[in-house]
Amino acid sequence: MPIIKKIITKEEGLRPVLVDFQNSKINSNEGDNVKSSLYKSGDGKTVVGVTNGNMLYTGVIDTENDLYNNFLLVHNKNTGKVRLIQVDCCTVSPLLDKKSNLMDVSIATTASSVSELNKQFGSKKTKRSTEQQERLKMNINTVKEQLEKTITDIKVDEVNTNFATSNENDSLYRPKINRDASTIDQVYNVEDIVPKSVLESLGNEAKTISEGGDLDDYSLTSFASTNISEIVTSSNETKIYKIAVFLYINYLIKFMNTPMKSITKKFVVCDKSPEVNSHILDNYSFITGTHHRNRPLSMKDKALCSILVLAAVAGNYQVNVETLSKDFKIGIKKVLEISRVLAFNISGKNRTVVTLKLPLPEPVSLSFKRKRK
């Protein structure tokens, strides 16, 4: 059994020093490349310096706050004797030149260093979290420069301070209105909603109906059937054109009432006219990135605006909104609100019929956003 033969203590002067590196442990095969020295600072403190040729590590020996003595045990295997030699301990850290770029540490550099440490020494969860944060990281300065450049390139035109009037024709859903019209037929232009060629593609069906064709053969909605019946019994010279307008309205109402799950690639809105079929699909729905057709709720407002204007032009500028609301499956209050936006007059006695007439009422605004329940 080893016997402690001698205890060597030294109260004054320099003692052996055990060095611990702050950031890592020194490898056993690198011990020969390390050089160390002890120095006295101006204030009397003992400074340890250790270098491997590339980096200098320094630390201060603090003996004043030590609560116990540290000893190095030296064992002689031949004699079995043990000596205890009092030593000092010191933790050293890299000494960086204050004037070097290494000391110019920004927030981004600090964050990068922390990320690197997390990836090297962190747990699996920490490593995974750090990698996710780096992928989501944005260069704020780059984004700021791009925004400043974008804002600089934008040209802002002066607009009329009358907000309601100047923006009345800016809506994607409301047909363009001419408030300077001298006659009622100049207020709205049908071709802003449906091109003439599209309506003409329904000419044969309209002509057959005007000559006494059975309306039951066309499976019309009540709104379209009632208005077409009134046109057929009239002596209007534009009878065929007006019937074609209500046939288009009929197909548009049916499309808007068709569930989206039924609107597949093979779905046909109008089998009588490819032009009408394409026009309704392209203007009241759109193809998404997954090549599926989509019809947001806002399209129902757009369709309602189109129907009200088309029905007014083809129906002597009067529209029965009660019948329309039932066929379109929408509340009559909503139809009346949009009628006001489109400059229709609402009679105080009969609120089921709206009229378009001069002079037009003052512009009103209405949000076309729908709330989901």
N, C-alpha and C positions, 0 to 999 in steps of 0.2 A: 504494500500500500504506500503511495507517495507520501512523503513527509515534507511539510512546509519548513524549509530550512532557514529562509531569510525573507524579510519584508523590507523592501527598499522604498523609502519615502523621501520626498524632497519638497520642503516647504517654500523655498526660495529658488529662483533661477528657472531655467527651462527644463521641462519634463518631456518625455516621449509623448507624441500626439497620435491618437487614433482618428483618422479622417473618414467622414461619411459624406458621400455625394448627394446633393439635394434631389437631383432629378433621376438618378439611376445608380446601379452598382457597377463597379469597375470589373471588367472581365479578367480572369486569372492569367490569360495569355498576353495581356496588355500591361502587366505590372512593370516590366522592364523598360517600357517606353515613358513611364511617368516619372517626373522629377518634382521634388518638393523642397520648400524652404520656409524658415520662420523669420518673421520681421517684427520689429518694435515700431509702433506708430508714434506720432508726436504726443498723443495723450496717454502714452504708457501702455496701450493695449497690445497684446500679442496677436499678430496676423499670420495666418497660414496661407501659403501660396502653392498651388499644385498645377502643373501643366503637362499636357501630352504632346506639345508641339503645335497643336492647332487651336487650342482653347485654354485660357487661364481661368482657374477656379480659385476663389479666395473665401476666407471666413475668419471670424474673430473668436478667439478662445475666451469663453466667459466662465471664470472660476468663482466669481463673487456669488452667483446664484446657485451654485452646486450644493445640494443637500447631503451629498455623500461623496466618498472618494472612489475613484475608478482605478482598478489594478489590471495589469497584464500578467497572466500566469505563464511562467516559463518552466517546463518540465524536462528534467534530464533523465532520459530513458536508462542510461547505464547505471547511475547512482540511485535513481528513484527520488532524487531530491527536487523540491519545487521552490521557485522564487516568485514572490509577488512584487511587481514593479509598478509604482504609482504612475498613472498616465493622465493626460488631459484629452478631452474629446472636442471635436470641432466639425461642424457641418459646413461644407463649402458649396458655393454656387457660382455659375459662370459670371465672369467680370466682362461687361460689355463697354466698349468705348462710347461715351456719351455723345461724341461728335459723329459717330458712325450712323449709318442708315438703320442699323439694328435697333437703335433706341427710338427711332421715329415710328412709334407704334400707334396706329390708328385703331378705331373701333373695328373696322373691317379686318385688320391684321390680327387683332386679338381674337375676334370670333373665329377666324381661320385657324389660329393656333389651337384654340379650344376644340374645334372640330377635328383637327388632326389628332390631338391627344385622345379624344373620345373614340376615334376609329382604331387607334393603336392599342389602347389599354382598357377601353370600356367593355361592358358586357355586350352580349349579342343584341339585347333590346336597345342599348344605348347606341351601338353602331348602326342598327337599322334606322333608328330615329334620326341620327345625324345625317345619314345618306338621304333620307327623305327631305329633310330641311334644306340640304344643299341643292337638291333637284328643284325645289320650289323657290329658291332664293332669287330675288330680282335685283338687278343693278339699278338703284334708285337714281343715280346721276344720269345714267343712259336714258331712263324713262323720262326724267325731267327735261333733258335736252330735246328728246323727240316731241314732247308736248309743247315746248316753247317754239320749236320749229313749225309744228302744225298750226299753232295759234297765229304765228307770224304770217303764214301763207293764206289764212282765211280772210276773205274780203267781205266786209259787212256793208250791205246796201242800206241806205236810209229808207225807212218805211213810213207809211202813214201812221200817225199817232192814234187813229181810230182803230183800235185792235180788232173789234168784232167785224168791221167792214173790210179791212185790208186782208184779213185771214179767212174770209168766208169761202174763197175759192181754193184755199190751200189744203183742204181736207182730201184724204185719199178715198173717202167713202161718199161724200156728197157730190152730186153732179154740179158742174159749173153753172152759176147763175148770172144773168145779165140784169143788174138793177137799173141800168139806163135804158131798158127796153121801152119803146113807145107803144108797142102792141103786145098783147099777151102771148102770142106765138113766138116772140123773140126772147122771152124770159129763159127758156130752156131749149137746148138743141139736142134732139133725140140721138143724133150721131155721136154725141159725146158719151153716150151710154151703149148704144148698139149701132154698129155700122149699117149703112143702107143695104149693102150686099148680103148681110146676115138675115135681115128681115125679108129681103126679096127671095131668099131660099125657101121661105114658107109661103110663097105666093100661090103655088098650086093648091095647097090645102086651104088657104084663105079663099081662093076663088071657088072651090068646090063648096065650101060652107056658105058663101054669099049667094050661091045659086040654089040653095035649099038643101044642102047636105045635112045628114043627121049628126047632130052634135054628140050623140051618145057613142058614136064610133071613135071619138077622139079622147074619151076618158078625161074630160076637162074638170078643173076645180070649179067650185060654185062661183067664185069671184070672176074667173075667166068666162064661164058659161053664161052668167047673167049679163055681163057687158057685151059679149059677142051677140047674144040674142037681140039686145037693143040695137046694135049696129046693123044687123041683118034686116030688121024691119024699117030702118031709116032709108032715106033717099040720098045719102051722102055720096059724093063723087069719089071720096078717098076711102070707100068702104073696105076694099080689099087690104089696103095698107093698115087700117086700124085693126082689122081682124088679125092680121099678121102680128101686130104689136101685142095683142092679148094672148095669142098663141105662144109668143116668146115668154110673156109673163107666166103663163101656165106651166111651161117647162121649168122656169126658174124657181117657182114656188115648190114644184115637186122635187127638184134637186135639193133645195134647202131643207125639206122635210125628210129626205132620205137619210137614214143612219149612216155614219161614216164607215161602219164595219161592212156595209153593203156596197160601198163605192170602191170596187176593185179595179184592176187594170182593164177588165173587160166590161166595166159598167158603161152604159149608154144613157145619157140624159134624154136625148131626142133622136129617135130612129127615123124621123122624117127628113132631117137635115143635118149632115155632118158639120156644116158651118155653125149652126146653133149649138150643137153638142160641144164643139171645141171652144166656142166663145164663152159659154157658161162655165165649163170646167176650168178654163184658163183665167177667167176674171173673178171667179168666186171660190177658188180653191188653188192650191199650189202643190208642187211636188217637193218632198223633203229630201234630205241627203240619203235616206234609205230607200229612195224611189217609191215611197208610199205617198198617196195624196192626203193632204191635210186641209181642214176647213175650220179655222179658228172662229170663235164666237163673234168677233168683229165683222166677219163676212156676212152675218145675218143682218147687221145694221146697214152694210153697204147694199145688200140685195133689197132691203126694205126701201131705202132711198130711191133706188133705181125703179122699183115697181111703182112707187107713188108718182114719180115724175112721168113715167111711161103711160100709166093709166090715166093721168090727168090730160096729157096731150092727146091720147086716143079716145078720151071719154068726155069731150067738151069741157075740160078743165074742172071736173068734179069727180071725187073719188069716194065711194062708200067704204069707209074704214072698218065698219062693223063686220062686213062680209070678209074683207081682206084679213082682219085680225084672226078670224076663225080659221080660214084656210092656211094662213101663215103660222098659226099656232103661237101667237104672241098676244100679250095684253093690249086692249084698245088704248089704254093710257099711254103706253109706249109709242104706239102708232101716232097718236095725237101730238106727243112731244116732238117726234121727228118731223111731223107735218109742219109744225111751227118753225122749225129750223129751216125747212125748205121753202118758207115764205107762203105757206097755205093759210087761208083764213078759216077760222072755225066758227061756225054759226052758234049763237047763244041758245037758240031753240033746239036745233037738231045737231047734236054733237057727233052723229054717226057719219056725217058727210062733210068733207073738207073741200074748199074751193080755192083755185088759183086765179087771182084777178088783180087788176091794177086799180089804184096804186098799191104796191107791195108793202106789207107791214115792215116795221123796223127790224133789223137783223137781231137774232138771238143766238146765243151760243149754247152748246150742249155737249157734254162729254160722251163719247161713244164707247167708253170702257164699260164692260159688263162685269158684275160681281158674281163670283161663284158661291153658291151656298154650300 
